[in-house]
Amino acid sequence: MSNTALVRSVTSLARPVGRRPLEAPNEAGLVQVKDRARRSRLGRAKSIPGARLLGPLLVIAVWQLAASAGLLDPRLLTGPDVAARTAWELIQTGRLQENVVASLHRALLGLFLGTTAGVVLAVVGGLTRIGEALVDGTLQVKRAIPNLALIPLLILWLGIGEEFKVTVVALGVLIPIYINTYGALVGIDSKLVELAEAQRLSKVLYVRKVLVPGALPGFFIGFRLAVVGSWMALIVVETINATSGVGYMMSQAQQYAQSDIILVGLVVYGIFGFTSDALVRLLEGRVLSWRHTLQK
């Protein structure tokens, strides 16, 4: 068997081929139409662009109606219109941009470090027995320990500077990346491995055609969780002796009962989380375009 045919055989098994037609292809065109009709009835309809914004917009509309009707105490919860005016004032003074840049820097650096460490540890633990014995048990113990419980110890080790904040974010990212990537690696069909060994694939082709396609779906699940986790960890660390960041701005506003500024901070975090998740979903769709799922 030629190398080209060999690679194609392994790749075709490693990558799902989608739904098979329910009838023998006696007349190819007719079968395709029937198969597509069955999928449209049994599966979900095609996603509508921007449909995920409908829920948040509905919440904002109900919130504004309640504020306009006087059902909300403005000292405790202002309306969206007041929060929008406050956001514009913060933008004009440059205060919002300054704090957003500080938060983005911490979140992106922690996300990069946590993702890199999670993938490396997943590969070590998922592909070698020694690595599994040394890495998996340790990280499972860490998984059971909340990051909040580590904060006093991390402050003792690292102080309250940027190293501490980035470390907390990275720890919040590492676990979902590791768990899902490791699970995808150890869950690769053993028949694919046996086929690769029988056909004497080189290690480079084995990684490219079997390991990477098998691990990517799990990695992206973990990455989506990690992106959201980075913002959640950031909220915590920016309220602990910080001098900049969206969380610091909210903490300062809490001392003066400025609920409008607190709401602006929450909206900023929400935009961060929603946008980053949408970008990861877009990247996942491009990288895993060979998969056929109900999301398409």
C-alpha positions in Angstrom: 0.0 0.0 0.0 1.3 3.4 -0.9 1.9 6.1 1.7 -0.9 8.3 0.3 -3.4 5.5 0.5 -2.2 4.6 4.0 -2.7 8.1 5.3 -6.1 8.3 3.7 -7.2 5.0 5.3 -6.2 6.1 8.8 -7.6 9.6 8.4 -10.9 8.3 7.2 -11.3 6.2 10.3 -10.0 9.0 12.7 -12.5 11.5 11.3 -16.2 10.9 11.5 -17.8 10.6 8.1 -21.1 12.0 9.1 -24.6 10.5 8.7 -24.9 7.7 6.3 -27.9 7.6 3.9 -30.7 5.4 5.1 -31.2 3.9 1.7 -28.9 2.2 -0.9 -27.9 4.8 -3.5 -29.8 3.4 -6.4 -30.5 6.9 -7.6 -27.9 9.1 -6.0 -29.8 12.4 -6.4 -33.0 11.0 -4.9 -31.3 9.4 -2.0 -29.5 12.6 -1.1 -32.7 14.6 -1.1 -34.5 12.0 1.1 -31.5 11.8 3.5 -31.4 15.6 3.8 -35.2 15.7 4.5 -34.9 13.1 7.2 -32.1 15.0 8.9 -34.1 18.2 8.8 -37.1 16.5 10.5 -35.0 14.6 13.1 -32.2 17.0 13.8 -32.2 20.7 14.8 -32.9 23.5 12.4 -29.9 25.5 11.1 -28.5 28.0 13.5 -29.7 31.6 13.0 -26.8 34.2 13.1 -27.0 36.3 16.2 -29.8 34.2 17.8 -27.9 33.9 21.0 -28.3 37.6 21.6 -32.0 37.3 21.8 -32.0 36.1 25.4 -29.8 38.9 26.8 -31.7 41.5 24.8 -35.0 40.2 26.3 -33.5 40.4 29.8 -32.4 44.0 29.2 -35.9 45.0 27.9 -37.6 43.5 30.9 -35.1 45.2 33.2 -35.7 48.6 31.5 -39.5 48.2 31.8 -39.3 47.4 35.5 -37.0 50.4 36.1 -39.2 52.8 34.1 -42.3 51.5 36.0 -40.6 52.3 39.3 -40.5 48.7 40.4 -36.7 48.9 41.2 -35.0 50.9 43.9 -32.4 53.1 42.0 -30.2 53.0 45.1 -29.9 49.2 44.8 -30.4 48.6 41.0 -30.5 51.3 38.4 -32.0 50.8 35.0 -30.0 50.0 31.8 -30.4 53.6 30.6 -28.6 54.9 33.7 -25.9 52.3 33.4 -25.4 53.2 29.8 -25.0 56.9 30.6 -22.5 56.0 33.3 -20.5 53.8 30.9 -20.3 56.7 28.5 -19.1 59.0 31.2 -16.4 56.5 32.2 -15.4 56.2 28.6 -15.1 59.9 28.2 -12.8 60.2 31.2 -10.7 57.2 30.1 -11.3 55.3 33.3 -13.1 52.4 31.7 -10.6 51.8 29.0 -7.7 51.9 31.5 -9.3 49.2 33.7 -10.4 47.1 30.7 -6.9 47.0 29.3 -5.5 45.9 32.7 -8.1 43.1 33.0 -7.5 41.9 29.5 -3.8 41.7 30.0 -4.2 39.5 33.2 -6.9 37.3 31.6 -5.0 36.7 28.3 -1.7 36.0 30.1 -3.3 33.6 32.5 -5.3 31.9 29.7 -2.1 31.4 27.7 -0.1 30.0 30.6 -3.0 27.8 31.9 -3.8 26.4 28.4 -0.2 25.6 27.6 0.4 23.9 30.9 -2.9 22.0 30.6 -2.2 20.7 27.1 1.4 19.6 28.1 0.2 17.8 31.2 -2.7 16.1 29.3 -0.2 14.8 26.6 2.2 13.5 29.3 -0.6 11.9 31.3 -2.6 10.6 28.4 0.2 9.0 26.3 2.5 7.4 28.9 1.7 5.2 31.9 4.4 6.8 34.0 3.0 10.3 33.1 -0.5 9.1 34.0 0.7 7.8 37.4 2.5 11.0 38.2 0.2 13.7 36.7 -3.4 12.5 36.7 -3.7 11.7 40.4 -2.1 15.0 41.3 -4.3 17.1 39.1 -7.4 15.2 40.2 -6.5 16.2 43.8 -6.1 19.8 42.6 -9.4 19.6 40.9 -11.1 19.0 44.2 -9.4 22.0 45.8 -11.2 25.3 45.0 -8.9 28.1 43.8 -10.3 30.3 46.5 -8.9 28.0 49.1 -5.4 28.5 47.6 -5.5 32.3 47.6 -4.1 32.7 51.2 -1.2 30.4 50.3 -0.5 32.1 47.0 -0.5 35.5 48.6 2.1 34.2 51.1 4.2 32.9 48.3 3.7 35.5 45.6 2.5 38.6 47.4 -0.5 40.6 46.0 1.1 41.7 42.8 0.5 40.8 39.2 2.2 37.3 39.6 -0.5 36.3 42.1 -3.4 37.5 39.9 -2.1 35.8 36.8 -1.4 32.6 38.7 -4.9 32.4 40.0 -6.3 32.8 36.5 -3.9 30.2 35.1 -4.9 27.7 37.7 -8.6 28.3 36.9 -7.8 27.6 33.2 -5.5 24.6 33.6 -8.0 22.1 35.1 -10.7 22.2 32.4 -8.1 22.1 29.6 -6.3 19.1 31.2 -9.5 17.1 32.1 -11.1 17.4 28.6 -7.9 17.0 26.6 -6.7 14.1 28.7 -10.2 12.4 28.4 -10.1 12.9 24.6 -6.6 11.4 24.3 -7.3 8.3 26.4 -10.7 7.9 24.6 -9.3 7.5 21.1 -10.5 4.3 19.6 -7.9 1.6 20.1 -8.7 0.2 16.6 -7.2 3.4 15.1 -4.0 2.9 17.1 -3.8 -0.7 16.0 -4.3 0.2 12.4 -1.6 2.8 12.6 0.8 0.3 14.1 -0.1 -2.4 11.6 0.5 0.1 8.7 3.7 1.3 10.4 2.8 4.9 10.4 5.7 7.2 11.4 5.3 9.0 14.7 4.8 12.3 12.9 1.9 10.9 10.8 0.5 9.1 13.8 0.3 12.4 15.7 -1.1 14.4 12.8 -3.7 11.8 11.6 -4.8 10.1 14.7 -3.9 11.9 18.0 -4.6 15.5 16.9 -8.0 14.8 15.3 -8.9 12.6 18.2 -7.9 15.2 20.9 -9.2 18.4 19.3 -12.9 18.0 20.1 -12.1 17.5 23.8 -9.6 20.3 23.8 -12.1 22.8 22.4 -14.7 21.8 25.1 -12.1 22.4 27.7 -11.0 25.6 26.1 -14.5 27.0 26.1 -14.8 26.3 29.8 -11.4 27.7 30.4 -12.1 31.0 28.7 -15.2 31.6 30.9 -13.2 30.3 33.9 -10.5 32.9 33.3 -13.0 35.7 33.6 -14.5 34.2 36.8 -11.1 33.9 38.4 -10.3 37.4 37.3 -13.3 38.9 39.1 -12.1 37.4 42.4 -8.4 38.4 42.1 -9.2 42.0 41.1 -11.1 42.6 44.3 -8.1 41.7 46.4 -5.8 44.7 46.9 -5.8 45.6 43.2 -5.1 49.1 42.0 -6.5 48.6 38.5 -9.0 46.4 36.5 -12.7 46.1 36.1 -13.0 44.3 39.4 -11.1 47.0 41.2 -13.4 49.6 39.7 -16.5 47.6 40.9 -15.0 47.2 44.4 -14.4 51.0 44.7 -18.0 51.6 43.5 -19.3 49.2 46.2 -17.8 51.4 48.9 -19.8 54.4 47.7 -23.0 52.5 46.8 -22.6 53.3 43.1 -24.7 50.6 41.7 -24.5 52.0 38.2 -20.7 51.6 38.0 -21.1 48.0 39.5 -23.6 47.2 36.7 -21.2 48.6 34.1 -18.5 46.3 35.4 -20.8 43.3 35.3 -21.8 44.1 31.7 -18.2 44.4 30.7 -17.4 41.0 32.2 -20.5 39.6 30.4 -19.4 41.1 27.1 -15.9 39.6 27.6 -17.3 36.2 28.3 -19.9 36.2 25.5 -17.5 37.5 22.9 -14.6 35.2 23.8 -16.9 32.1 23.8 -18.3 33.1 20.4 -14.7 33.5 19.1 -13.8 30.0 20.4 -16.9 28.6 18.8 -16.0 30.2 15.5 -12.5 28.8 15.7 -13.8 25.4 16.7 -16.1 25.4 13.6 -13.2 26.2 11.3 -10.7 23.7 12.8 -13.3 20.9 13.1 -15.1 21.6 9.9 -14.8 17.9 9.0 -17.2 17.0 11.8 -21.0 16.7 11.2 -22.9 17.8 14.4 -26.3 19.2 15.2 -24.8 22.7 15.7 -24.4 23.0 11.9 
